Amino acid sequence: MGILTWIIFGLIAGAIAKAIHPGKDPGGWIVTIIIGILGAMLGGWLGSTLLNIDVTSFWSPMSWLLAIGGAVILLFLYSMVTKK
């Protein structure tokens, strides 16, 4: 899959990650979308590189789990770093 696919994954994964990790995040919805895109790319990279999981299909449940998982992780880390 190309980078454009992971960006689309990220848009959707960011919304799902926000639903999984609710609360007030600094930065609003634009930052959440950016974190979702980066998280999806991170999840895809981790899955394909470190775990040797095939993430070549847009409709693969494993691709979706990796994208959402990466977005949740980054959203959590972002909220911990920016917490006052």
C-alpha positions in Angstrom: 0.0 0.0 0.0 1.1 3.5 -0.7 1.4 6.5 1.5 -2.0 7.9 0.3 -3.7 4.8 1.6 -2.1 5.2 5.0 -3.2 8.8 5.0 -6.8 7.7 4.4 -6.4 5.0 7.0 -5.1 7.8 9.3 -8.1 10.0 8.9 -10.4 7.2 9.8 -8.1 5.8 12.5 -7.8 9.2 14.1 -11.5 9.4 14.5 -11.8 5.9 15.9 -8.8 6.5 18.2 -10.4 9.6 19.5 -13.5 7.5 20.3 -11.4 4.9 22.0 -9.3 7.5 23.9 -11.8 10.2 24.8 -11.1 13.3 26.7 -10.0 16.8 26.0 -6.8 16.8 23.9 -4.9 19.9 23.4 -4.9 21.0 19.8 -8.4 20.0 18.8 -9.6 17.9 15.9 -6.9 19.0 13.4 -4.1 17.7 15.7 -6.2 14.5 16.2 -6.3 14.0 12.5 -2.6 14.5 12.1 -1.9 12.2 14.9 -4.2 9.6 13.3 -2.3 9.9 10.0 1.0 9.5 11.7 -0.3 6.7 13.9 -1.6 4.8 11.0 1.7 5.2 9.2 3.5 4.1 12.4 1.3 1.1 12.8 1.7 0.1 9.2 5.5 0.4 9.5 5.6 -1.6 12.8 3.4 -4.3 11.4 5.3 -4.7 8.1 8.8 -4.2 9.4 9.0 -5.5 12.9 6.2 -8.0 13.0 6.4 -9.1 9.3 2.6 -8.7 8.9 1.3 -8.3 5.3 -0.4 -4.9 5.2 -1.0 -4.7 1.5 -4.8 -4.7 1.5 -7.0 -1.7 2.4 -9.8 -4.1 3.5 -7.5 -6.3 5.6 -8.7 -6.3 9.3 -5.0 -6.5 10.4 -4.2 -3.3 8.5 -7.1 -1.6 10.2 -6.0 -2.9 13.7 -2.5 -1.6 13.1 -3.6 1.8 11.9 -6.0 2.3 14.8 -3.5 0.9 17.3 -0.8 3.2 16.1 -3.2 6.2 16.3 -4.3 5.3 19.8 -0.7 5.0 20.9 0.3 8.3 19.5 -2.8 10.0 20.8 -2.1 8.7 24.3 1.6 9.8 24.1 0.6 13.2 22.8 -1.9 13.7 25.6 0.7 12.6 28.2 3.4 14.9 26.8 1.1 18.0 26.6 -0.7 17.4 29.9 -0.1 20.2 32.4 
